[in-house]
Amino acid sequence: MQPVVEVDHVSKSFGSNQAVQDVSFEVGRGEIFGMLGPNGAGKTTTIRMILDIFKPDQGRIAVMGGALTEEKKDLIGYMPEERGLYQDIPLERCLIYLAVLKGLPQEEAKKRLSRYLEQFDLTDHRKKKVKDLSKGMQQKAQIISTFIHQPELVIIDEPFSGLDPINTQMVKDLILEMRSKGATFIMSTHQMHQVEELCDRIVLINEGKSVLYGNTREIRRRYAGNTILVESPDELPSLPEISAITRQNHGVRLELAPGVTAQEILENLVAKKVMVERFEIAIPSINEIFIRVVSEGKEG
């Protein structure tokens, strides 16, 4: 199946600043794709090239099979990090106007907006000027403006910023619901636990280059060291296969000697009649991998 977005060896400079350098990745239809990186890494520049706001100096970008046309733009929902709502008009009027700009008939926009305002607990605030809303309310309004025309491709930058846990879960549920209906998402965020929970695949951009790309679970397994976590009410026996033991709140972290497998350790513990309540390979979080890859890049 043809990717919804193809970024092929793309580079972009602003004067002497090389913002993006030879970045490549694809986003498949119906997936949630994470675009990660530290501040200033080139993520926003890449997103703006996908949206045809910037033209790449080199490389090729295809959206929905080719160049981004005006018709295709109506099929895209974009929520930038710098929010784009009109501040001096009432919320309801602002959101209807933005929905109509995306091709929705006004009556349909009103009907959909009514449901979204109810869902996000904004109905009582619909007549207030946008600037008079709290940061969290403005964030919810921005999400509504991004989703209301039911786009096929959604690009969202820090979607959970300013949201409490209840509204965060509501937005996540909405993303998953839209994905189940075929929508494709590119999500840029620094909240790595959300990436772990939502994203099928990721690209990590650092200093303008893509330094990590692939399936989220496979990347985590790839970076797993030879370490296991064990919980037991018994004192663990000394095992020559273990090179280091670190005690934690509810168990111990065992560093295995080179060539030793987790299966061998489990068999030894069972043979010594140790009661094992928890035994798992310590797979690093995306946050830990992010820090490691970015730090190694700076050191290198």
Secondary structure, DSSP 8 states (H G I E B T S, - for coil): ---SEEEEEEEEEETTEEEEEEEEEEE-TT-EEEEE--TTSSHHHHHHHHTTSS--SEEEEEETTBS--HHHHTTEEEE-SS----TTSBHHHHHHHHHHHTT--HHHHHHHHHHHHHHTT-GGGTTSBGGGS-HHHHHHHHHHHHHTT--SEEEEESTTTT--HHHHHHHHHHHHHHHHTT-EEEEE-S-HHHHHHH-SEEEEEETTEEEEEEEHHHHHHHT--SEEEEE-SS-----TTEEEEEEETTEEEEEE-TT--HHHHHHHHHHTT---SEEEE----HHHHHHHHHHHHHH-
